[in-house]
């Protein structure tokens, strides 16, 4: 059997993204779509949200069917362990009216009621939908203060940066777009008209919103992010990069220095990317960073960074020394040279084979029209990449071994990662620009042992985004992972933590460092199953 197989259409996700491209090269067409994996109905399995676009040509009659869509996961698991994966389109009854030209999606429980809410970025503003807990959502954008207007939000992330128990919101804005009627004409290297780079329009400042815990957010950008300069943001990842117990923010910018906002533990951040070695490459170049994720790929206890880049640049690997200072190891790791022909977007650290080492994946698609690809609706397609972590700082390109799905050429954009069938390995949901959604089901990961953990807290039992989870197996080694929904590109991931155990099947010890600075331990946690850990119930 192939390592990954596409189960989207057969399981009920029959969705094709529309960007409306007609040869006018409107800049928003080249960016979407993001995708999301989240459990909106709290039934223990991951549901799906898909971002949709529409024709941007002025005067075009809107198609009411072109809207973001919500799919409920009706997973059936039988007593013998066999399972049937099926999705139902519940958009109509959900109350979600996402008819704008969508870019991305972020997920988080903003009111601590135990139900995950949705934040949608789009051309023309953003929307915050409150999950009512009964299968419906309510648009609370206006009263919440999160419209991000004016703005050009693409990726966003929920995080509790001040440790007050309420999730705040960071919005990565891309460009200062002047509108469809003022689109600039730009040639590509071959001299033909093509999409303009973001520098033609100029960057737009990101925003940080503070949550008061009562459903209202305050824009604290000016105070909290001193010295913020407008840059074209594309990816956002939050993690505690210096190990001080406070969450930090990393922003992947397109063609300009990336930003590393280090938490000063007083409601403000200090931009430290250049000093920390994570603003530019080892050669001092600012590259076209798109997707980004933070994770402990070398199992040394701190958060490292993977970034996808433009064709000819190669992906970047920034290795953390534990104090929030990084070394660019993209070249020596093998990731950079192997990815040079590709323009990467959605990416993540994930252990696809459950050997205890974080591997990585990228959804790819160029931004320059490809000659000879004119027989496809949107000729910007490339195939996906899969890299296996060898455990020695290097990666093996195993794309050719992963199956026919990785030979398929599409305009990949957003990618979300999570165990969608609850079988103990990480699957991948991929959004394609002007193409079909793909659901890559992992067929190899659960051949080895694993432990799955959902870490929750607060009165409503919400997912504790930002919590650090250490799993110690029989070999005495501790592998640290983070509960997170952010990272990748314009997408939202499974907030649960899945740790590969390789050949070890015995119980494990789990340490959780909670976002508020407290810590707990659970002994004898059973392997090869999902377990929920609640703050206050450990030792």
C-alpha positions, 0 to 999 in steps of 0.5 A: 500500500502507498504511504499516503492515499487521497480519500477526500472525494470518496469520504464526502469532501467533494470541493474545488477551490475557485480563484476566478482567474481570467488573465487579469492577474489580480494579486489576491488570486495567487495566495489562497486557500488555507484549510483547517482541521478542528473538532467543532462539535466536540465528538472526538474527531476532526472536522474540516473547514475549507476556504473558498474564493470567487471571480474578482472581475468587477461586475461579475455576478456572485455565485451563491454556492462559492463560499467557505465550507464546513464538513462534519466528520462522521467517523465510525470506528468498529469494535475490531478497530476498522473504521469508515471515514465520512464527511457531511457538508453542514455549511447551510445549517452552521450559520457561517456566511463566508462569501468573501474572497477567502485567504486563511483560517485560524482556530481557537476557543476565544471565550473559554466555553470549550467549543472551538471558534473560527477566525477567517481572513479574506480580501476585504476584511476578516470574520470571527465566528463564535461556536455556539456549541449546538452545531451553529456559529454566530458572526461576532466580528463587529462586537469583538473588534477583530475585523482587521480593517483596513488590512490584508490578513492571510495567516493568523494565530491564537495565543495567550501571550500574557498568561491571563487564561484568554486567547489573544490574536495575531494577524499577519497582514500581507500587502497594501493592496490598492484595489482591482481597478489599480492592478499593476502590470508586471512581467515574469522573467520570460517577458510575459505578463504575470502576477506581481510580487508583494514589493510592488504594493508594499507591506501592511503592518501586522496586528496584535489583539488582546482578549479581555476574556469576555468576547472583546479584543483590543488592538494593542499593536502600537504598545505591544509591538514597538518598532513594527514595520510594514512587511508582507507577512505570509506565515505565523508560528507561536512558540516559547523559543527561549524557554522562559515560559512565555509564548513568542511569535515568529512571522515569515515575510515574503521577500523581506526580513522575517520577524521574531517577537520575543515576549518581554513578560510585561505585555510587550514584545521585542523584535529580535530576529536579526540579533537571533539569527532568524531574520535572513539566511546564513548568507544575509539574504532576505528570502520569500518565506511563506509557510513556517512551523516551529517544533523540536526536530532534533529532540534537544528540548527547544523549538526549531523553525522550518520555512518554505521559500521561493523557487531557487532559494531552497527551504530554510531550517533554523536550529535553536540553541535553546535561548532563542538564537538560531543557526541556518542549517538549511543547506547542511541538513539537505532540505535546502538543496532538495527543495530548490526547484520548488515554491513551498507554502503549507508545511509542518513538523510531523512524525509521519512514520512514528519513529520519534523524529519530526519529519516535514512536508510541503505543499508546493506551487510556483508563482510564475507561469510554467511553460508547457502547463497551459493545459491546466486551468491554473498553470502554477502547479508543482508536486508535493515534497516529503522529507524523513528526519534521519536523526542526525541533523539531516533529512532524506527526500522520500517523496518518490517513495510516498506514493502516486499522490506525491507525483501529482502536480497541483498549485498547493497552498494551505496544509493542515496536519492531524489524525483525522481518522484517530488511528494513531498517525498524522494525516494531511489536508491540502488546499490547492489554488484553483483545484481540488482539496486533497485529504492525504491519509497516512497508511504507515505511521501506526505500524509503529507505536505512539501516544496521543494526548489532548491537553485541556484546561480552564472552566470550559476545558479548552485546548491549551494552545502553547502548552509544552508536552514531554513524553518519556518512554521506556528508553528514558528519552524525553520528546517535547512537543507543543499543543498548537493550531497555528503554523503552516500557511494560512491554515489551522492544525489539530491542537492535539499532540501525537508522539511516535514511540517507535518499537516501544509499546509500554506506558509513558510518563507525560510532563505538561508545562502549562501556558500559565507557567505551572507544570504537572506530571502523569505516570503510566499513560497508556500507549497506542491510544488517545488520552485527555489530560486536564490541568489540575488532575496531574501530580 
